[in-house]
Amino acid sequence: MVDRLPLAREKSIFGAGDVLRGLTRRGRQIEIKPRRARVMGIFSCKGGVGKTTTAANLGTLLAEKFGNGVVVVEANLSAPNLGLHLGILDAGTTIHDVLAGAAPMEKAVRVVGGSLHVVPGSVAYEGEIPLIDLKGCIEPMRSKYRLIIIDSAPGLGVEAVAAIKSCDEILVITNPEIPTIASTLRTFQAAERYRVPITGVVVNKVKGKRYEVPILEVRKTLGWPIVAVVPDDDKVRESLTAGIPVVRYASKSPAAKEFVKLAACVFERLTKARERRAKG
């Protein structure tokens, strides 16, 4: 079930991490700085590779580990379907309204499954896609969350570039097919151009057929670590029809198990990074 945020919480959702000034300790003024969320983008240069499926399942799993500390943001403005993956049929206020200046970001936040925060898009948006200042909209959210996941548009158009510029790191999704792998190289080039680190590569929809490019060859061609190999799984398609991420719809399915491994990898990475920052 999708729940609306309580009104009182909506009003203060981005105020929790504001800098507190004026505190003193033994005569010294101290400052408590707001936490800064990590922004991770989910990217692919080709549509249909499973980018939104990855974002929805990864967000669902990490929300359980971080409590209310994870939000997934729709950034595919032309063809948004993040909400459908999460069972949000009546999105109400959406990222389209936020970017058009018709509503603040906190009004577009929905809560799914009790802990995952979601900023969906509108599948019925009739206006022109506004000029995108996605980074400006996301910036106030950094003090509220531990992790912000951006589900980007495919390709390298205006929407995708705006998403890349908003990220601290990106996770690249591909399939074991030559056209998809070739287009994935363009995503790597864009990340290098905008100096955004790559977390790793997820090879999705792996069928184990002879015509597929072997995983070792994918790794060699892309030259980057593969952090997950997700099998092609009918349970994923069933879960989309149900509007429930496969890690909850069929937790023992092959795809769900691999998403669990991916979430564990990302969680460990984020935890270690936070520990390093605390020591520094």
RAFEN-V468318 format. One record per residue. N is the residue number from 1. RES is the residue in one letter. D_CENTER is the distance of its C-alpha to the mean C-alpha in Angstrom with 2 decimals. Layout:
BEGIN
n=N res=RES d_center=D_CENTER
n=N res=RES d_center=D_CENTER
END
This chain:
BEGIN
n=1 res=M d_center=20.44
n=2 res=V d_center=18.40
n=3 res=D d_center=19.87
n=4 res=R d_center=20.22
n=5 res=L d_center=19.98
n=6 res=P d_center=23.61
n=7 res=L d_center=25.06
n=8 res=A d_center=26.01
n=9 res=R d_center=22.57
n=10 res=E d_center=21.12
n=11 res=K d_center=23.66
n=12 res=S d_center=22.82
n=13 res=I d_center=19.10
n=14 res=F d_center=18.66
n=15 res=G d_center=22.09
n=16 res=A d_center=21.69
n=17 res=G d_center=21.07
n=18 res=D d_center=23.72
n=19 res=V d_center=26.16
n=20 res=L d_center=29.26
n=21 res=R d_center=32.41
n=22 res=G d_center=36.06
n=23 res=L d_center=35.83
n=24 res=T d_center=38.49
n=25 res=R d_center=39.22
n=26 res=R d_center=42.85
n=27 res=G d_center=43.36
n=28 res=R d_center=40.26
n=29 res=Q d_center=37.62
n=30 res=I d_center=34.15
n=31 res=E d_center=30.74
n=32 res=I d_center=27.72
n=33 res=K d_center=24.68
n=34 res=P d_center=21.40
n=35 res=R d_center=18.58
n=36 res=R d_center=15.92
n=37 res=A d_center=12.27
n=38 res=R d_center=10.51
n=39 res=V d_center=7.89
n=40 res=M d_center=5.88
n=41 res=G d_center=5.33
n=42 res=I d_center=5.58
n=43 res=F d_center=9.17
n=44 res=S d_center=12.47
n=45 res=C d_center=15.76
n=46 res=K d_center=16.89
n=47 res=G d_center=15.99
n=48 res=G d_center=16.25
n=49 res=V d_center=15.03
n=50 res=G d_center=12.51
n=51 res=K d_center=9.20
n=52 res=T d_center=8.30
n=53 res=T d_center=10.15
n=54 res=T d_center=8.21
n=55 res=A d_center=4.80
n=56 res=A d_center=7.48
n=57 res=N d_center=9.54
n=58 res=L d_center=7.65
n=59 res=G d_center=6.61
n=60 res=T d_center=10.25
n=61 res=L d_center=11.81
n=62 res=L d_center=10.55
n=63 res=A d_center=11.42
n=64 res=E d_center=14.83
n=65 res=K d_center=15.25
n=66 res=F d_center=14.31
n=67 res=G d_center=15.89
n=68 res=N d_center=14.65
n=69 res=G d_center=12.67
n=70 res=V d_center=9.02
n=71 res=V d_center=7.53
n=72 res=V d_center=4.84
n=73 res=V d_center=6.32
n=74 res=E d_center=8.05
n=75 res=A d_center=9.26
n=76 res=N d_center=11.45
n=77 res=L d_center=14.47
n=78 res=S d_center=17.10
n=79 res=A d_center=15.96
n=80 res=P d_center=13.36
n=81 res=N d_center=13.06
n=82 res=L d_center=9.91
n=83 res=G d_center=12.57
n=84 res=L d_center=14.93
n=85 res=H d_center=12.91
n=86 res=L d_center=12.97
n=87 res=G d_center=16.56
n=88 res=I d_center=16.34
n=89 res=L d_center=19.39
n=90 res=D d_center=20.56
n=91 res=A d_center=17.74
n=92 res=G d_center=20.31
n=93 res=T d_center=18.98
n=94 res=T d_center=15.93
n=95 res=I d_center=13.99
n=96 res=H d_center=16.97
n=97 res=D d_center=19.36
n=98 res=V d_center=17.69
n=99 res=L d_center=17.79
n=100 res=A d_center=21.31
n=101 res=G d_center=22.39
n=102 res=A d_center=23.38
n=103 res=A d_center=21.42
n=104 res=P d_center=19.71
n=105 res=M d_center=16.01
n=106 res=E d_center=17.02
n=107 res=K d_center=18.78
n=108 res=A d_center=15.77
n=109 res=V d_center=14.04
n=110 res=R d_center=14.70
n=111 res=V d_center=14.87
n=112 res=V d_center=14.55
n=113 res=G d_center=16.42
n=114 res=G d_center=17.67
n=115 res=S d_center=14.84
n=116 res=L d_center=11.34
n=117 res=H d_center=10.92
n=118 res=V d_center=9.63
n=119 res=V d_center=10.46
n=120 res=P d_center=11.59
n=121 res=G d_center=13.52
n=122 res=S d_center=17.19
n=123 res=V d_center=18.46
n=124 res=A d_center=21.89
n=125 res=Y d_center=21.47
n=126 res=E d_center=24.85
n=127 res=G d_center=24.90
n=128 res=E d_center=24.23
n=129 res=I d_center=20.75
n=130 res=P d_center=21.18
n=131 res=L d_center=21.02
n=132 res=I d_center=17.53
n=133 res=D d_center=17.18
n=134 res=L d_center=13.45
n=135 res=K d_center=13.88
n=136 res=G d_center=16.73
n=137 res=C d_center=14.96
n=138 res=I d_center=12.13
n=139 res=E d_center=14.79
n=140 res=P d_center=16.48
n=141 res=M d_center=13.50
n=142 res=R d_center=13.66
n=143 res=S d_center=16.80
n=144 res=K d_center=15.54
n=145 res=Y d_center=12.57
n=146 res=R d_center=12.19
n=147 res=L d_center=8.47
n=148 res=I d_center=6.16
n=149 res=I d_center=2.38
n=150 res=I d_center=3.58
n=151 res=D d_center=4.82
n=152 res=S d_center=8.00
n=153 res=A d_center=11.56
n=154 res=P d_center=13.52
n=155 res=G d_center=16.29
n=156 res=L d_center=17.09
n=157 res=G d_center=18.26
n=158 res=V d_center=18.04
n=159 res=E d_center=14.67
n=160 res=A d_center=13.04
n=161 res=V d_center=15.12
n=162 res=A d_center=14.20
n=163 res=A d_center=10.48
n=164 res=I d_center=11.74
n=165 res=K d_center=14.07
n=166 res=S d_center=11.60
n=167 res=C d_center=9.94
n=168 res=D d_center=11.68
n=169 res=E d_center=10.67
n=170 res=I d_center=9.09
n=171 res=L d_center=8.92
n=172 res=V d_center=11.28
n=173 res=I d_center=11.99
n=174 res=T d_center=15.68
n=175 res=N d_center=18.59
n=176 res=P d_center=22.02
n=177 res=E d_center=23.81
n=178 res=I d_center=25.50
n=179 res=P d_center=24.29
n=180 res=T d_center=20.59
n=181 res=I d_center=21.17
n=182 res=A d_center=23.17
n=183 res=S d_center=20.54
n=184 res=T d_center=17.97
n=185 res=L d_center=20.43
n=186 res=R d_center=19.91
n=187 res=T d_center=16.22
n=188 res=F d_center=17.63
n=189 res=Q d_center=20.26
n=190 res=A d_center=17.98
n=191 res=A d_center=16.09
n=192 res=E d_center=19.62
n=193 res=R d_center=20.87
n=194 res=Y d_center=18.46
n=195 res=R d_center=18.68
n=196 res=V d_center=15.07
n=197 res=P d_center=15.10
n=198 res=I d_center=13.73
n=199 res=T d_center=12.57
n=200 res=G d_center=13.97
n=201 res=V d_center=14.23
n=202 res=V d_center=13.54
n=203 res=V d_center=16.55
n=204 res=N d_center=15.99
n=205 res=K d_center=18.76
n=206 res=V d_center=21.47
n=207 res=K d_center=24.80
n=208 res=G d_center=27.14
n=209 res=K d_center=29.40
n=210 res=R d_center=31.85
n=211 res=Y d_center=30.60
n=212 res=E d_center=27.15
n=213 res=V d_center=26.67
n=214 res=P d_center=27.02
n=215 res=I d_center=24.11
n=216 res=L d_center=26.31
n=217 res=E d_center=26.91
n=218 res=V d_center=23.24
n=219 res=R d_center=22.84
n=220 res=K d_center=26.01
n=221 res=T d_center=25.16
n=222 res=L d_center=21.75
n=223 res=G d_center=23.06
n=224 res=W d_center=19.90
n=225 res=P d_center=19.17
n=226 res=I d_center=17.83
n=227 res=V d_center=15.77
n=228 res=A d_center=15.80
n=229 res=V d_center=18.04
n=230 res=V d_center=17.12
n=231 res=P d_center=20.28
n=232 res=D d_center=20.82
n=233 res=D d_center=21.32
n=234 res=D d_center=22.85
n=235 res=K d_center=21.30
n=236 res=V d_center=17.88
n=237 res=R d_center=19.70
n=238 res=E d_center=21.53
n=239 res=S d_center=18.51
n=240 res=L d_center=17.17
n=241 res=T d_center=20.65
n=242 res=A d_center=20.58
n=243 res=G d_center=17.25
n=244 res=I d_center=16.35
n=245 res=P d_center=13.79
n=246 res=V d_center=16.13
n=247 res=V d_center=15.78
n=248 res=R d_center=17.59
n=249 res=Y d_center=19.60
n=250 res=A d_center=21.10
n=251 res=S d_center=20.17
n=252 res=K d_center=22.92
n=253 res=S d_center=22.06
n=254 res=P d_center=21.58
n=255 res=A d_center=18.00
n=256 res=A d_center=17.05
n=257 res=K d_center=18.85
n=258 res=E d_center=17.01
n=259 res=F d_center=13.54
n=260 res=V d_center=15.26
n=261 res=K d_center=16.40
n=262 res=L d_center=13.07
n=263 res=A d_center=11.78
n=264 res=A d_center=15.15
n=265 res=C d_center=14.87
n=266 res=V d_center=11.68
n=267 res=F d_center=13.35
n=268 res=E d_center=16.56
n=269 res=R d_center=15.29
n=270 res=L d_center=13.88
n=271 res=T d_center=17.11
n=272 res=K d_center=19.36
n=273 res=A d_center=17.95
n=274 res=R d_center=18.57
n=275 res=E d_center=22.01
n=276 res=R d_center=22.87
n=277 res=R d_center=22.11
n=278 res=A d_center=24.24
n=279 res=K d_center=27.05
n=280 res=G d_center=26.95
END
